[in-house]
Amino acid sequence: MDDRHPPRVLSLILAGGEGNRLGPLTAERAKPVVPFAGTYRLIDFPLSNCAHSGLSDVWIVQQYEPLSLEDHLANGRPWDLDRNTGGLRTLHPHSNDDSTSGMMQGNGDALARNARSIREFQPDVVLVLSADHVYALDYRTVLERHRDSGADLTMVTAEVPKDDAARYGVVSAEGDRVRSYTYKPDEPETSIVSTEVFAFDPDTLLQALEEASKEGAGDLGERALPTIVEGSEARCMSIDGYWRDVGTVSSYRSAHMEIVDGLVDLDPGDPSWPIRGRNWPFAPARVEGGRVSHSMLSPGVVVHGSVTRSVIGPGTMIEERADVSDSVILDRVTVRRGASVRRAILDSRVEIGTGASVGGGSEDRADEDLTVIGQRVAISADSEVLAGTELDPS
């Protein structure tokens, strides 16, 4: 940034969502710790961005399956956030007065319940981030733009296909001035959407949350953000580089395939901006008489069979004459001799039995044809698992 006194920044990562749209992948874990690209977790991306951007006060708002998230966070060690002063702090569901009780009802409600703590921190800027988006971004560029413009809100945006915009907060702007923000509209006005990276003036944010709470704050985009855009100075800036919301099974697989196919400029192992996370306790991957093409192999993977255009997670075994293609395999999966896996997502500790066949379908029908199998499910050769099947853990 420049020679002016650096702002006191509080980074809040919204990590409490249940993640129903990811199907079996979030049946037993928080969405932010769903594995991605083999060795990473989704929350590793915003946490690594914070670490590389020099932001040391990071609060995690959690709720669903909190133990899985706490275990991964490891007190912030992988991101150098395990500090005596500042560092990582986890915010749990709680009531702050007689009007709020029970579980948080959306990420806006989560922020409203923590308004007192935010105010006591006395930040100059509140940076609010999502925990389920894949991207690399220097947040200092956002903070610099926010301070230079004098805006009450600066949001980072991206352009998506028009027919996909309805699942986001849609932005209409003139230049960099935001004219309207509509949360998940049935008929989007534009194809410009929020990436859920927001820099707020603290007073503006807290006032909007207080007003929204009178009717139930819900998600941040439902009431608080439209209120700020309508009554305050809101600016936007386009993200420079790859960004993907992987909150559905289709987008989750598509993001993996884009990386495998080399279609994007995101490299999680880029030495200038590496994505950090907890290390997996496995030896290097091995290919023993097998064949691997156009794929990513994690530590501990052993391939005796064939792997094509796939991402294979840590500790996975692909046995002789087994064939895996166009798939995302998470950790400690076993694909037995002669088995076939095509266009599927297999969660942790799944076993595909000898000669079994899973998945199939057409790339043209991505949503309908994806096969998703939850943790610890065993598939035998006489089990029929067709394209488009979702199996939850038993």
C-alpha positions in Angstrom: 0.0 0.0 0.0 1.3 3.6 0.4 3.0 5.6 3.2 -0.2 6.3 5.0 -0.9 4.5 8.3 -2.0 1.0 7.4 -5.6 0.3 8.2 -6.6 -2.0 11.1 -8.2 -4.9 9.2 -10.5 -7.5 10.6 -11.0 -10.5 8.3 -14.1 -12.5 8.8 -14.4 -15.9 7.0 -18.0 -17.2 6.8 -17.6 -20.9 7.3 -20.9 -22.0 9.0 -23.0 -23.1 6.0 -24.4 -26.6 5.8 -23.5 -27.0 2.1 -26.5 -29.1 1.1 -25.8 -28.5 -2.6 -22.6 -30.6 -2.3 -24.7 -33.6 -1.4 -22.9 -36.5 0.3 -19.6 -34.6 0.5 -21.0 -32.5 3.4 -22.9 -35.2 5.1 -20.2 -35.6 7.8 -18.0 -32.6 7.4 -18.3 -28.8 7.2 -18.3 -27.5 3.7 -15.1 -25.4 4.2 -13.1 -28.6 4.8 -14.3 -30.5 1.7 -11.0 -31.6 0.0 -10.1 -29.9 -3.2 -7.4 -30.6 -5.8 -6.2 -33.6 -3.8 -4.3 -32.2 -0.8 -6.2 -28.9 -0.1 -9.4 -27.9 1.6 -11.7 -25.2 0.4 -11.0 -22.9 3.4 -7.3 -23.1 2.7 -7.8 -20.6 -0.2 -9.1 -17.6 1.8 -6.8 -18.4 4.7 -3.8 -18.6 2.4 -4.8 -15.3 0.7 -5.0 -13.7 4.2 -1.6 -15.0 5.1 0.1 -13.8 1.9 -1.7 -10.5 2.1 -0.2 -9.8 5.6 -3.6 -10.0 7.4 -3.1 -11.4 10.9 -6.5 -10.9 12.5 -8.7 -13.6 11.1 -12.0 -14.8 12.6 -13.8 -17.9 11.4 -17.6 -17.9 11.8 -18.6 -21.6 12.2 -21.6 -23.7 12.9 -22.2 -26.9 11.0 -20.0 -29.9 11.8 -17.6 -27.7 13.8 -15.3 -30.4 15.0 -14.3 -31.2 11.4 -13.4 -27.6 10.9 -11.6 -27.1 14.2 -9.5 -30.2 13.6 -8.3 -28.8 10.2 -7.7 -25.3 11.4 -5.1 -26.5 14.0 -5.2 -23.1 15.8 -4.0 -21.4 12.6 -0.6 -23.0 12.5 -0.4 -23.7 8.7 -1.1 -20.0 8.0 1.1 -18.6 10.7 -2.0 -17.4 12.6 -1.2 -19.2 16.0 -0.2 -16.0 17.8 -0.3 -14.6 21.3 -1.8 -11.4 20.0 -4.3 -11.4 17.1 -4.2 -14.4 14.9 -6.9 -17.0 14.3 -10.2 -16.8 16.4 -13.2 -19.1 16.0 -16.7 -17.7 16.6 -19.3 -20.2 17.7 -23.1 -19.9 17.6 -24.4 -18.0 20.6 -27.2 -15.7 21.7 -26.3 -12.0 22.3 -29.6 -10.9 23.8 -33.2 -12.1 24.5 -34.1 -11.8 20.8 -31.6 -14.2 19.4 -31.3 -17.8 20.4 -30.5 -21.2 18.9 -28.5 -21.7 15.7 -27.6 -18.8 13.4 -30.0 -18.3 10.5 -27.7 -17.3 7.7 -24.3 -15.6 7.5 -25.9 -12.1 7.9 -27.4 -13.3 11.2 -24.0 -14.7 12.2 -22.4 -11.3 11.7 -25.2 -9.5 13.5 -24.7 -11.8 16.6 -21.0 -10.9 16.7 -21.6 -7.2 16.2 -20.4 -6.4 19.8 -17.1 -8.3 19.2 -16.6 -6.5 15.9 -17.2 -3.1 17.4 -14.9 -3.8 20.4 -12.1 -4.8 17.9 -12.3 -1.3 16.5 -11.3 -2.1 12.9 -10.8 0.5 10.2 -12.0 -2.1 7.6 -14.0 -5.3 7.9 -13.1 -7.8 5.2 -15.8 -10.4 4.8 -14.9 -13.6 2.9 -16.6 -16.8 1.8 -15.0 -20.2 2.7 -16.1 -22.2 -0.3 -14.6 -20.3 -3.3 -11.4 -21.3 -5.2 -9.1 -18.4 -6.1 -5.9 -16.6 -5.4 -6.1 -12.9 -4.6 -4.0 -10.3 -2.8 -6.5 -8.7 -0.5 -4.2 -5.6 -0.2 -5.3 -4.6 -3.7 -9.0 -4.6 -2.5 -8.1 -2.7 0.6 -6.1 -0.1 -1.3 -9.0 0.4 -3.8 -11.5 0.7 -0.9 -9.4 3.3 0.9 -8.6 5.3 -2.2 -12.3 5.5 -3.3 -13.6 6.4 0.2 -16.4 3.9 -0.4 -18.5 2.4 2.4 -18.4 -0.9 0.6 -16.1 -2.4 -2.0 -17.1 -5.7 -3.5 -15.0 -7.9 -5.8 -16.9 -9.2 -8.8 -16.6 -11.7 -11.6 -18.5 -12.4 -14.8 -20.3 -15.8 -15.2 -22.5 -17.3 -17.8 -25.9 -15.5 -17.8 -27.8 -18.7 -17.2 -25.7 -19.4 -14.1 -25.9 -15.9 -12.5 -29.2 -16.7 -10.6 -27.3 -18.6 -7.9 -25.2 -15.5 -7.0 -25.6 -12.0 -5.8 -26.0 -10.1 -9.1 -24.4 -6.6 -9.5 -25.4 -3.8 -11.8 -22.8 -1.0 -12.0 -21.9 2.1 -13.9 -18.1 2.1 -14.1 -17.1 1.0 -10.7 -20.1 2.5 -8.9 -22.6 -0.2 -7.8 -26.1 0.8 -8.7 -27.9 -2.3 -7.5 -27.3 -5.7 -5.8 -29.9 -8.5 -6.1 -29.5 -11.7 -4.2 -30.1 -14.8 -6.3 -32.7 -13.3 -8.6 -35.0 -15.4 -10.8 -34.1 -13.2 -13.8 -30.7 -11.7 -13.4 -30.2 -8.2 -14.9 -26.5 -8.8 -15.6 -24.0 -11.6 -15.7 -21.7 -9.7 -13.2 -21.8 -11.4 -9.8 -20.3 -10.9 -6.4 -17.3 -13.2 -5.5 -18.2 -12.7 -1.8 -15.1 -10.7 -1.1 -16.3 -7.5 0.6 -14.5 -4.6 2.3 -16.8 -2.7 4.6 -16.7 0.5 6.5 -17.4 -1.0 10.0 -20.1 1.5 11.0 -21.9 1.1 7.7 -21.9 -2.7 8.0 -23.0 -2.8 11.7 -25.9 -0.3 11.0 -27.1 -2.3 8.1 -27.0 -5.6 10.1 -28.9 -3.9 13.0 -31.6 -2.8 10.6 -31.7 -6.2 8.8 -32.1 -8.0 12.2 -35.4 -6.3 12.8 -36.9 -8.7 10.2 -34.3 -11.5 10.6 -30.9 -10.8 9.1 -30.8 -14.1 7.2 -27.9 -14.2 4.6 -25.8 -11.1 4.2 -27.1 -10.7 0.6 -30.8 -10.8 1.5 -31.2 -7.5 3.4 -27.9 -5.9 4.6 -26.1 -5.7 1.2 -29.0 -4.2 -0.7 -29.5 -1.7 2.1 -25.9 -0.6 1.9 -25.9 -0.4 -1.9 -29.1 1.7 -1.9 -28.1 4.1 0.9 -24.3 4.3 0.8 -21.3 4.6 -1.5 -20.7 1.1 -3.0 -17.9 0.3 -5.5 -16.8 -2.8 -7.3 -13.7 -4.2 -8.8 -13.2 -7.2 -11.1 -11.1 -10.1 -9.9 -7.9 -10.5 -11.8 -7.6 -14.2 -12.5 -9.5 -17.4 -11.8 -12.4 -17.6 -9.4 -14.9 -20.4 -9.0 -17.7 -20.9 -6.5 -17.6 -24.7 -6.0 -20.8 -24.9 -3.8 -22.5 -27.5 -6.1 -21.3 -31.0 -7.1 -21.3 -29.9 -10.7 -19.2 -26.8 -10.2 -17.0 -28.8 -7.8 -16.1 -31.4 -10.4 -15.9 -28.7 -13.2 -13.3 -26.7 -11.3 -11.2 -29.9 -10.9 -11.4 -30.6 -14.6 -10.5 -27.0 -15.5 -7.3 -27.3 -13.5 -6.5 -30.8 -14.8 -7.1 -29.6 -18.4 -4.9 -26.5 -17.9 -7.7 -24.2 -18.8 -7.1 -21.8 -15.9 -4.3 -19.7 -14.5 -4.6 -21.0 -10.9 -1.7 -23.1 -9.6 -2.2 -24.0 -5.9 1.5 -24.9 -5.8 2.7 -21.6 -7.2 5.8 -20.8 -5.1 5.0 -17.1 -5.2 1.5 -17.6 -3.7 1.3 -21.2 -2.4 -2.0 -22.5 -1.0 -1.2 -23.6 2.5 -3.0 -26.3 4.6 -2.4 -29.2 6.9 0.0 -31.8 5.5 -1.2 -35.3 4.8 0.9 -38.0 6.5 1.7 -40.0 3.3 4.7 -40.9 1.3 5.1 -39.6 -2.3 2.8 -41.0 -5.0 3.8 -44.1 -6.9 2.9 -45.5 -10.3 3.6 -49.3 -10.3 3.0 -50.7 -13.7 0.0 -48.5 -14.2 -0.8 -45.7 -16.6 -1.6 -42.1 -15.7 -2.6 -39.5 -18.2 -3.6 -35.8 -17.7 -4.2 -36.2 -14.0 -3.2 -35.0 -10.5 -1.9 -37.5 -8.0 -1.6 -36.7 -4.3 0.9 -38.1 -1.7 0.3 -41.7 -0.8 -1.4 -42.6 -4.1 -0.5 -46.0 -5.6 -1.6 -46.7 -9.2 -1.4 -50.2 -10.7 -4.3 -49.6 -13.1 -5.3 -46.7 -15.4 -6.0 -43.1 -14.4 -7.2 -40.5 -17.0 -8.2 -36.9 -16.6 -8.8 -37.3 -12.9 -7.7 -35.9 -9.5 -6.7 -38.6 -7.0 -6.6 -37.8 -3.3 -4.1 -38.8 -0.7 -3.6 -42.5 0.2 -5.8 -43.9 -2.6 -5.1 -47.2 -4.2 -5.9 -48.0 -7.8 -5.4 -51.8 -8.3 -4.5 -53.8 -11.4 -6.8 -53.4 -14.4 -8.9 -50.8 -12.6 -9.8 -47.8 -14.7 -10.6 -44.3 -13.4 -11.5 -41.5 -15.8 -13.0 -38.0 -15.6 -13.4 -38.3 -11.9 -12.5 -36.7 -8.5 -11.4 -39.1 -5.9 -10.9 -38.0 -2.3 -8.6 -39.5 0.3 -8.0 -43.2 1.2 -10.2 -44.6 -1.5 -9.7 -48.1 -2.9 -10.6 -49.1 -6.5 -10.2 -52.8 -6.7 -8.9 -55.0 -9.5 -10.9 -54.7 -12.7 -13.3 -52.0 -11.4 -14.4 -49.0 -13.5 -15.0 -45.4 -12.2 -16.2 -42.8 -14.8 -17.5 -39.2 -14.2 -17.8 -39.7 -10.5 -16.9 -38.1 -7.2 -15.9 -40.6 -4.5 -15.6 -39.4 -0.9 -13.1 -40.6 1.7 -12.6 -44.3 2.4 -14.9 -45.5 -0.4 -14.2 -49.0 -1.7 -15.1 -49.9 -5.3 -15.1 -53.7 -5.3 -13.5 -56.1 -7.8 -15.1 -55.8 -11.2 -17.6 -53.1 -10.0 -18.7 -50.3 -12.3 -19.6 -46.8 -11.1 -20.8 -43.8 -13.0 -20.8 -43.0 -16.7 -23.1 -40.6 -18.5 -22.4 -37.6 -20.8 -20.3 -34.5 -20.3 -23.2 -32.6 -22.0 -25.5 -33.4 -19.0 -23.1 -32.6 -16.2 -25.6 -32.0 -13.4 -27.8 -35.1 -14.1 -25.1 -37.6 -14.9 -22.6 -37.0 -12.1 -22.3 -39.9 -9.6 -21.5 -38.9 -6.1 -20.7 -41.4 -3.3 -20.3 -40.4 0.3 -17.8 -41.5 2.9 -17.1 -45.2 3.7 -19.5 -46.6 1.2 -18.6 -50.0 -0.3 -19.7 -50.9 -3.8 -19.7 -54.6 -4.9 -19.7 -55.9 -8.5 -23.4 -56.8 -8.2 -24.4 -53.3 -7.0 -25.8 -51.2 -9.8 -24.5 -47.6 -9.5 -25.6 -45.7 -12.6 -24.8 -42.2 -13.8 -26.5 -39.6 -11.7 -26.7 -41.6 -8.5 -25.9 -40.0 -5.1 -25.1 -42.3 -2.2 -24.9 -40.9 1.3 -22.7 -42.6 3.9 -24.5 -45.4 5.7 
